Amino acid sequence: MQNDALLTGHLLSGALVHLLPEWELPSRAVHIVRRPEPRPSAKVRSFVDFALERLG
């Protein structure tokens, strides 16, 4: 069991296959905890944007 995002290359190449494609793990909430700054640094903002893009 592993996150599809980490295995995309192997799944696309056929090196790995889904054994139970109709089965999914229950979803879990993901939280980003940061200091309450009025203007977060560019690094923090970039990470938050990246995480939202990848995780929705």
BALOBA-1460 file (C-alpha; in Angstrom, 3 decimals):
// residues 56
<rec num="1" residu="m" x="0.000" y="0.000" z="0.000"/>
<rec num="2" residu="q" x="1.458" y="3.332" z="-1.065"/>
<rec num="3" residu="n" x="0.300" y="6.727" z="-2.283"/>
<rec num="4" residu="d" x="-0.261" y="6.708" z="-6.066"/>
<rec num="5" residu="a" x="1.614" y="10.004" z="-6.399"/>
<rec num="6" residu="l" x="4.814" y="8.256" z="-5.283"/>
<rec num="7" residu="l" x="4.311" y="5.379" z="-7.709"/>
<rec num="8" residu="t" x="3.050" y="7.126" z="-10.848"/>
<rec num="9" residu="g" x="6.149" y="6.358" z="-12.925"/>
<rec num="10" residu="h" x="6.107" y="2.678" z="-12.000"/>
<rec num="11" residu="l" x="2.361" y="2.400" z="-12.616"/>
<rec num="12" residu="l" x="2.643" y="4.081" z="-16.025"/>
<rec num="13" residu="s" x="5.563" y="1.878" z="-17.044"/>
<rec num="14" residu="g" x="3.699" y="-1.279" z="-16.059"/>
<rec num="15" residu="a" x="6.325" y="-2.272" z="-13.470"/>
<rec num="16" residu="l" x="3.540" y="-2.104" z="-10.872"/>
<rec num="17" residu="v" x="-0.186" y="-2.756" z="-11.237"/>
<rec num="18" residu="h" x="-3.201" y="-2.077" z="-9.047"/>
<rec num="19" residu="l" x="-4.326" y="-5.347" z="-7.478"/>
<rec num="20" residu="l" x="-7.662" y="-3.999" z="-6.231"/>
<rec num="21" residu="p" x="-8.383" y="-0.902" z="-8.360"/>
<rec num="22" residu="e" x="-11.934" y="-0.490" z="-7.041"/>
<rec num="23" residu="w" x="-10.776" y="-0.410" z="-3.399"/>
<rec num="24" residu="e" x="-9.607" y="2.825" z="-1.762"/>
<rec num="25" residu="l" x="-8.310" y="3.747" z="1.644"/>
<rec num="26" residu="p" x="-10.572" y="6.045" z="3.633"/>
<rec num="27" residu="s" x="-9.660" y="9.678" z="3.066"/>
<rec num="28" residu="r" x="-8.024" y="11.658" z="5.852"/>
<rec num="29" residu="a" x="-7.772" y="15.367" z="6.413"/>
<rec num="30" residu="v" x="-4.395" y="17.018" z="5.884"/>
<rec num="31" residu="h" x="-3.475" y="20.155" z="7.801"/>
<rec num="32" residu="i" x="-0.678" y="22.664" z="7.376"/>
<rec num="33" residu="v" x="0.273" y="24.311" z="10.648"/>
<rec num="34" residu="r" x="2.237" y="27.526" z="10.494"/>
<rec num="35" residu="r" x="2.892" y="30.594" z="12.572"/>
<rec num="36" residu="p" x="0.199" y="33.296" z="12.353"/>
<rec num="37" residu="e" x="2.223" y="35.841" z="10.391"/>
<rec num="38" residu="p" x="0.506" y="38.681" z="8.525"/>
<rec num="39" residu="r" x="2.748" y="37.974" z="5.533"/>
<rec num="40" residu="p" x="4.172" y="34.447" z="5.358"/>
<rec num="41" residu="s" x="7.595" y="34.084" z="3.772"/>
<rec num="42" residu="a" x="7.857" y="33.198" z="0.089"/>
<rec num="43" residu="k" x="9.043" y="29.697" z="1.053"/>
<rec num="44" residu="v" x="5.997" y="29.074" z="3.248"/>
<rec num="45" residu="r" x="3.585" y="30.486" z="0.666"/>
<rec num="46" residu="s" x="5.234" y="28.396" z="-2.053"/>
<rec num="47" residu="f" x="4.902" y="25.226" z="0.025"/>
<rec num="48" residu="v" x="1.237" y="25.915" z="0.823"/>
<rec num="49" residu="d" x="0.507" y="26.521" z="-2.877"/>
<rec num="50" residu="f" x="2.342" y="23.320" z="-3.810"/>
<rec num="51" residu="a" x="0.478" y="21.262" z="-1.201"/>
<rec num="52" residu="l" x="-2.896" y="22.632" z="-2.264"/>
<rec num="53" residu="e" x="-2.135" y="21.906" z="-5.908"/>
<rec num="54" residu="r" x="-1.038" y="18.317" z="-5.220"/>
<rec num="55" residu="l" x="-3.452" y="17.383" z="-2.459"/>
<rec num="56" residu="g" x="-6.441" y="19.519" z="-3.358"/>
